[in-house]
Amino acid sequence: MHTYTAQFLAQACGGKLLAGSATARVSRICTDSRQVQAGDAFFALCGDRFDGHDFLSEVVKRAAAVVIERQRTPALVGSAAVIVVGHTRQALGRLAAEHRGGFDLPLVAVGGSNGKTTTKEIVASVLRQKLVTLKSEASFNNDIGVPLTLLKLEKAHQVGVLEVGTNHPGELEPLVNMIRPRFGIITSIGREHLEFFGNVEAVAREQSWVGQLLPAAGKLFLNGDSEWAGAIAQRTPATVVRLGLGGDNAWRATRVRPDKQGVTFQVETPDSEYAGEYRVNLVGRHQAINALFGIALGRELGLNAAEIDLGLRECTAPKMRMEIWESNGVRILDDAYNANADSMAAALQTLQELPCKGRRVAVLGDMAELGAHSEEAHREVGRRVAELGIGQLFAVGKMAPLIARGAREAGLNRIFEFADVEAAGLAIRQFLKEGDLLLLKASRATRLERIGDMLRGTEGARKN
């Protein structure tokens, strides 16, 4: 465990020690006032819903130090060292960059429009078979999550896998600069956050920072099936390794065989030691491409094929990301964490392909931050439900009429529309029968996980 003095903390943050002892020892960085313990430095972050400055009167009684914004300096009574900075979020990033600079180890930055969290989990599961691996928790991929992950780096770590996310232009560059990765992964380029990016070309430009900032001695692992792969490859000084289903990729997944528990597939690659059959216990045929990133990174960092295969098999689905669980004989494909048109299509394809004794039921909610593309994207999703032959659609949220319209235009009539999540949950719970398979999918703002909670509440749910 690394410890800092309050004086070092102030210098690293670009701040000033306003009060307290310069030699006070800090052993942990904390941004949640409820979790502050002795020895912590509390960063008073300002967010959309909470402002850490509002909790300082209690925090200073427990923390070793507090980092606050200059214009918000209150009258504090306590023993904590007080450090003032211009912006606490920026100060957290500066500290993390300083901390990262004390380590010489390979870090992997995982970006892309879809599949970042799952791919990060796969890569980390593989690498930890041989190497002491740091990984981002959950979806810690923004200007708070990335610094907090970097600050957990310790001397024992041999590699780190960090997710980087964006929903506005200009957000990835500082995150990648902070990480200073040796390896980059771009999982996909898709229709994410178009309200702010405008078009997919702008998304590709933003995601290309994962490659642009790599060292010449590094490697960018890129989904070679993407139409944007060539443009992204031209922007990186690093060696480009392409992966996917197409024949031009250096790592190619073939004979992809999804089942109710995961995906088995063949790998074709010039290195015969790593060619052959692999399996990942995550549902959906698209997981084969995510798994290729784990296989290729494993080889790059010295793992053998058996170690890689074990890492793939041990990987479990992150919460609400193609997570399978069961309640009252109904299997739920829970992908309610987030959504855009491309990830919706992949989830619906998985729903259509998974074995099912009863009915296939799609419960779909709003996709956020699509701007002018929103209406057509929601109608497209509805059409896709019908085209795949999925028997029943529950459309939930403000955009439910558009999803339903798209489905009806494509020939599906078994549709229920709900503006309210709770009302939808009650109807779904009454509708379902043993043997049914249900997909939950929407952007997080829809809070579709509440339907999952209602279904779990009918009887003790179990992971399957």
Number of C-alpha atoms within 10 A of each C-alpha: 9 12 15 16 17 27 20 19 25 24 15 19 26 18 22 19 21 16 15 17 17 18 12 18 21 22 16 20 22 18 19 14 20 10 10 21 18 17 19 23 30 29 24 27 21 16 9 5 5 11 12 19 20 14 14 23 14 15 28 23 17 19 25 28 34 25 33 27 21 16 10 13 15 13 7 15 11 17 16 26 26 25 28 23 22 16 19 21 20 17 26 27 24 18 24 24 21 17 19 20 12 11 13 10 14 17 21 27 27 27 32 27 23 21 20 24 25 24 26 30 26 28 30 28 23 29 28 20 20 17 17 13 20 22 23 23 17 14 17 19 25 17 20 17 21 25 27 22 21 25 20 18 22 15 11 11 15 19 20 25 26 29 29 29 22 21 18 15 15 13 17 23 18 14 26 25 14 22 23 21 24 20 25 30 26 28 26 25 24 21 24 26 23 22 17 15 21 16 16 17 15 15 25 23 18 23 28 26 24 31 31 20 22 23 17 12 10 19 23 26 26 27 27 26 18 17 12 20 19 12 13 23 21 13 15 21 17 22 17 20 18 23 26 25 21 16 14 12 18 17 28 23 25 19 11 21 15 24 17 18 15 18 22 21 22 17 22 19 17 11 10 9 10 21 17 14 16 24 22 25 19 31 25 26 22 19 24 28 25 25 30 26 28 24 28 21 23 26 19 12 13 13 20 16 18 12 18 29 22 16 25 27 18 17 19 15 17 17 14 17 21 24 20 22 17 19 19 17 14 21 23 25 25 22 24 27 20 22 23 26 21 17 20 25 18 15 25 22 18 21 25 21 17 18 14 16 10 13 17 21 24 25 23 31 30 26 27 20 17 22 13 11 16 20 16 15 21 28 23 20 24 29 21 20 30 21 13 14 12 19 16 19 25 23 27 27 22 16 21 21 20 22 31 28 19 23 26 18 13 17 14 21 15 14 16 17 20 19 15 12 19 15 12 21 23 13 14 19 14 8 10 18 14 13 15 18 24 24 26 26 31 28 20 16 13 22 18 28 20 15 21 21 12 15 22 17 11 11 11 10 19 12 10 12
